[in-house]
Amino acid sequence: MDDIKDIYDKHKNLVYNLALSYSANKEDAEEITQDVFISIFENIKDFREESTLKTWAYRITINKSLDFLKSKK
């Protein structure tokens, strides 16, 4: 398993760009990105490696983006 910095460095662009595509706002995308990585780091011990870390981060980003957009309404 990669360390936290490696995980962030490998996935930051994917997470940010996906969040930006959902939010269409740089500041919101940055906030979503921060939420995603907090979630990843808090739950990494539960990652079962049934998928790749990239897939897991992608799914978390979609969920956090949708939650963020719902909360803004």
N, C-alpha and C positions, 0 to 999 in steps of 0.2 A: 504494500500500500504506500502510495506517495505521501510525503509530508504535506502539511497544510499549505505552505507557500507554493509547492509544486502544483497542487490541486488548483489553487487560485490562478497561478500563472498559465496553466494549460487551458483553463476554461473561462477565464474572465471575458474574452472577446465574444465567445459564443453566448454566454449568459447576457452580457450587456446588449449585444445586437438583437437577440431574441426579445429581451425586455423592451428595447426601443421600438421594435416592430409592433409590439402590442400597445405600448403607451403613446407612441408618437411624440414623446416629450423627453428631452435629455435628462432633466432633473428627476422625473419620475422613473426613468430607466435606471438611473444611478441608485435611487432608493430601492427599487426592486432588486437590483444586483446585490446590494448590501444585504437585503433580507434573504436572498437565495444563499449567499455564502455563509451567513450566520446559521441558517437551517442546515446546510451541508456539514458545517463543522460541529454543530450540536448533535447531529444524527449519524455521523460517519461510522460510529461503532455499530450501528444497526444495518449498515449497508451490507447486503448478503452476496454481492458480486454475481447475482443472477443476470445482470446486464452490465454494460460498461459504466464507468463513472460518468462518462460523457452523456450517456442516455439518461442516467439518473438526474444529473444536473439539468439537462434539457427539460425533463418532466417537471422538476421542482420549479424551474423558471416559468414554465407555462402556468402552473398552478398559482404561483405567487403573483404573476402578472394579472391573471383573471381575478384573483382575490383583491388585488390593489385597485383594479378598475371598478369592481363592485363597490368597494368602500368609498370611492370617490363620487359615486352617484348619490 
